[in-house]
Amino acid sequence: MITITTHKEGFMLQRPGTPKMFLSYSDALTLSQAVDRMYHIEDVKTKLEEINESEITEDDIDKICDEYERRLEDDDSWNFMLRDVISEFKKTSKCNNTVK
């Protein structure tokens, strides 16, 4: 298990029995983007398998993934969902506060 603590310029990471490692916010963002990309590529490959599309090259997969990520950036539905979650939380919180 890795212990992660915030630092004013990034994160300090440490596994038991190992020295601490510093990761800047910029490096953390790059790492996060690389992990996202890995999952997006897997999404594309899974969908290609589902539709029996086998003659797609790795270069084609990269291009499809680029467009997929561009459309994800344009998709604002998460924003509406988050508003709903906050609204529901506030309603529930008010109910819980009144019951006390």
C-alpha positions in Angstrom: 0.0 0.0 0.0 1.3 3.5 -0.9 0.8 6.4 1.5 0.2 9.6 -0.3 0.4 13.0 1.4 -0.1 16.4 -0.2 2.8 18.8 -0.3 2.7 22.5 -1.3 4.3 21.6 -4.7 3.0 18.1 -5.3 2.7 14.7 -3.5 4.9 12.7 -1.3 4.6 8.9 -1.9 5.9 6.2 0.3 5.6 2.4 0.5 6.4 0.8 3.8 10.1 0.3 4.2 11.1 2.6 1.3 12.2 6.2 1.2 9.7 8.9 0.3 9.3 9.9 -3.3 8.2 13.4 -4.4 5.8 13.7 -7.4 5.1 17.2 -8.7 1.6 18.2 -9.6 2.7 18.5 -13.2 4.1 15.0 -13.2 1.0 13.7 -11.4 -1.2 15.2 -14.2 1.0 13.6 -16.9 0.7 10.3 -15.1 -3.0 10.7 -14.7 -3.4 11.5 -18.4 -1.3 8.4 -19.4 -3.5 6.2 -17.2 -6.7 7.7 -18.7 -5.2 7.1 -22.2 -4.5 3.4 -21.3 -8.1 2.9 -20.3 -9.5 4.7 -23.3 -7.4 2.5 -25.6 -8.8 -0.5 -23.8 -12.3 0.9 -24.3 -11.7 1.2 -28.0 -10.2 -2.3 -28.4 -13.0 -3.8 -26.4 -15.6 -2.1 -28.6 -13.8 -3.2 -31.8 -13.9 -6.8 -30.5 -17.6 -6.5 -29.8 -18.3 -5.4 -33.3 -15.9 -8.0 -34.8 -13.7 -5.3 -36.3 -10.3 -7.0 -36.6 -8.6 -5.2 -39.4 -7.8 -2.0 -37.5 -4.2 -1.1 -37.0 -2.6 0.3 -33.9 -2.3 3.6 -35.7 -6.0 3.5 -36.4 -6.7 2.7 -32.8 -4.7 5.8 -31.7 -6.7 8.0 -34.2 -10.0 6.6 -32.9 -8.9 7.1 -29.3 -7.9 10.7 -30.1 -11.4 11.4 -31.4 -13.0 9.5 -28.5 -11.0 11.7 -26.0 -11.9 14.9 -27.9 -15.5 14.0 -27.7 -15.2 13.1 -24.0 -13.7 16.6 -23.4 -16.7 18.1 -25.1 -19.2 16.0 -23.1 -20.6 18.1 -20.3 -23.0 15.5 -19.0 -20.8 14.9 -15.9 -21.4 18.5 -14.9 -25.2 18.0 -14.8 -24.8 14.7 -12.9 -22.6 16.4 -10.4 -25.2 19.2 -9.9 -27.9 16.5 -9.3 -25.7 14.7 -6.8 -25.0 18.0 -4.9 -28.7 18.9 -5.0 -29.7 15.4 -3.7 -27.1 15.7 -1.0 -28.3 19.1 0.1 -31.9 17.8 0.3 -30.8 14.7 2.3 -28.6 16.8 4.5 -31.5 19.2 5.3 -33.7 16.3 6.2 -31.1 14.8 8.4 -30.5 18.1 10.1 -34.2 18.5 10.8 -34.6 15.1 12.3 -32.0 15.7 15.0 
